[in-house]
Amino acid sequence: WEKAEILLYFALIGYIHYEAPKEEQNFATLIEFINAMEVREDDDDFQNAVDLMFEDLKKKNVLYTGNYMVDAIINGIIAKEAYSDVKFHCEGKLPRKLMIQDVDLSGLLSNGLENAAEACLHSNGDKCVLFKAASYENMIHFEIKNTYDSTRYKALSKGDFETTKKDSEYHGYGIESMRRIVKKYDGKLEYIVEPEWVITDIYLQQKDEI
């Protein structure tokens, strides 16, 4: 029960952070949600107000992998107004618990997905980001595939990933940060450039202790 309660709190906090109005993003709202979690043991089909709230959320453009932290990161990027023209698609499932520190997941996926979404904005065709996630025993694999400005194909093929962002200094730091995180987990980070897509492949080995 303790683990289930922790996961519930994570889900409620994530909902408040990404879906609630700014004036309701506070501890009082969390308490209201918890108090609304009515359970009727004699009615398996009963849905309380919070259950219905999450059912409505499923109808929106929300992507799920099964891991709360990864889902929060993905949907946090999707919710940004700057990327409203980008179509996001997610495939694959992950365990609820990963032996990867949350701060590392956040640094790795936030940078990778924002880089991909930013590249999409300059695409001369469709603006799409495809995210795939999978686990194989102790190995975690993330694939981020995005469209981009295809006139830069030759430059990118040579490894010239110079950013078009205004904060270019910090963007370069983000890529280096991704490399350090991957190294920490004895993994691999590689970029594959195709005429219409850039693919970021990330492999991590889960560890009991970091």
Buried (B, 14 or more C-beta within 10 A) or exposed (E): EEEEEEEBBBBBBBBBEBBBEEEEBEEEBBEBBEEEEEEEEEEEEEEEEBEEBBEEBEEEEBBBBEBBBBBBBBBBBBBEEEBEEBBBEBEBEBEEEBBBBEEBBBBBBBBBBBBBBBBBBBBEEEBBBBBBBBBEEEEBBBBBBBBBBBEBBEEBEEEEBEBEBEEEEEBBEBBEBBEEBBEBBEBEBEBEBEEBBBBBBBBBBBEEEE
